[in-house]
Amino acid sequence: MAVLGGSGAFGFGIAIRLAQAGVPIVIGSRERSRAEQTAKHARELIPDGTFTGHENTTAVHDVQSIILSVPFRNHSETLTNLKSALHAGQLLIDT
């Protein structure tokens, strides 16, 4: 599962709770370095969790489900940037 906006407070909370339940998490962010730092922090909090960090368009490549947890003012830009990266059959959950 990918959590876009996972470096923000709301997305991070969702990501660590899903990881506690055993769900592998891909943290997505506009900046890859920020996503990687967030994934590292999440691994420190949930050592048994599986976290990776990627830029948003890369984060959605190999997942079936995506949680969009970006501020509403960023929805249009984020979804426009994801248009070519999303594929049929993926589930996009907008928080």
C-alpha positions as CSV (number, residue, x, y, z in Angstrom):
1,M,0.0,0.0,0.0
2,A,1.2,3.5,-0.8
3,V,0.5,6.5,1.4
4,L,0.9,9.7,-0.6
5,G,1.5,12.6,1.8
6,G,3.0,10.0,4.2
7,S,5.5,12.5,5.4
8,G,2.7,14.7,6.8
9,A,1.2,14.1,10.3
10,F,-2.0,12.6,9.1
11,G,-0.5,10.3,6.4
12,F,2.3,9.2,8.8
13,G,-0.2,8.2,11.4
14,I,-2.1,6.1,8.9
15,A,1.1,4.5,7.6
16,I,2.4,3.4,11.0
17,R,-1.0,2.0,12.0
18,L,-1.3,0.0,8.9
19,A,2.3,-1.2,9.3
20,Q,1.5,-2.3,12.9
21,A,-1.2,-4.5,11.3
22,G,1.4,-6.1,9.0
23,V,0.8,-4.1,5.8
24,P,4.0,-3.2,3.8
25,I,4.0,0.6,3.3
26,V,5.4,2.8,0.6
27,I,5.7,6.4,1.8
28,G,5.1,8.8,-1.1
29,S,6.1,12.5,-1.1
30,R,6.8,15.2,-3.6
31,E,10.5,14.9,-2.6
32,R,12.1,11.5,-2.5
33,S,14.6,12.5,0.2
34,R,11.7,13.5,2.5
35,A,9.9,10.2,1.8
36,E,13.1,8.2,2.6
37,Q,13.7,10.1,5.9
38,T,10.0,9.5,6.8
39,A,10.4,5.8,6.1
40,K,13.5,5.6,8.2
41,H,11.7,7.3,11.1
42,A,8.8,4.9,10.7
43,R,11.2,1.9,10.9
44,E,12.6,3.3,14.1
45,L,9.0,3.5,15.6
46,I,7.8,0.2,14.2
47,P,10.9,-2.1,13.8
48,D,8.8,-5.0,12.5
49,G,7.1,-2.8,9.9
50,T,8.1,-2.7,6.2
51,F,8.6,0.9,5.0
52,T,10.2,2.4,1.8
53,G,10.2,6.0,0.7
54,H,9.7,7.2,-2.9
55,E,8.6,10.2,-4.9
56,N,4.9,10.0,-5.5
57,T,4.8,8.8,-9.1
58,T,7.3,6.0,-8.3
59,A,5.5,5.1,-5.0
60,V,2.3,4.1,-6.9
61,H,3.9,1.8,-9.5
62,D,3.7,-1.6,-7.9
63,V,0.9,-1.2,-5.4
64,Q,-2.8,-2.1,-5.6
65,S,-4.0,0.5,-3.1
66,I,-3.1,4.1,-2.6
67,I,-4.1,6.4,0.2
68,L,-4.1,10.1,-0.7
69,S,-3.5,12.1,2.4
70,V,-2.4,15.5,1.0
71,P,-4.0,18.8,1.9
72,F,-7.0,19.6,-0.3
73,R,-5.2,22.6,-1.8
74,N,-2.7,20.1,-3.2
75,H,-5.2,17.6,-4.7
76,S,-5.4,18.9,-8.2
77,E,-1.6,19.2,-8.6
78,T,-0.9,15.8,-7.0
79,L,-3.5,13.9,-9.1
80,T,-2.5,15.7,-12.3
81,N,1.1,14.5,-11.6
82,L,-0.1,11.0,-10.9
83,K,-2.3,10.7,-14.0
84,S,0.3,8.8,-16.1
85,A,1.6,6.7,-13.2
86,L,-1.7,5.2,-12.1
87,H,-3.1,2.1,-13.8
88,A,-6.4,0.3,-14.2
89,G,-7.4,-1.7,-11.2
90,Q,-5.7,0.4,-8.5
91,L,-7.8,1.6,-5.6
92,L,-7.3,5.3,-4.7
93,I,-8.6,6.2,-1.3
94,D,-8.9,10.0,-0.7
95,T,-8.8,10.9,3.0
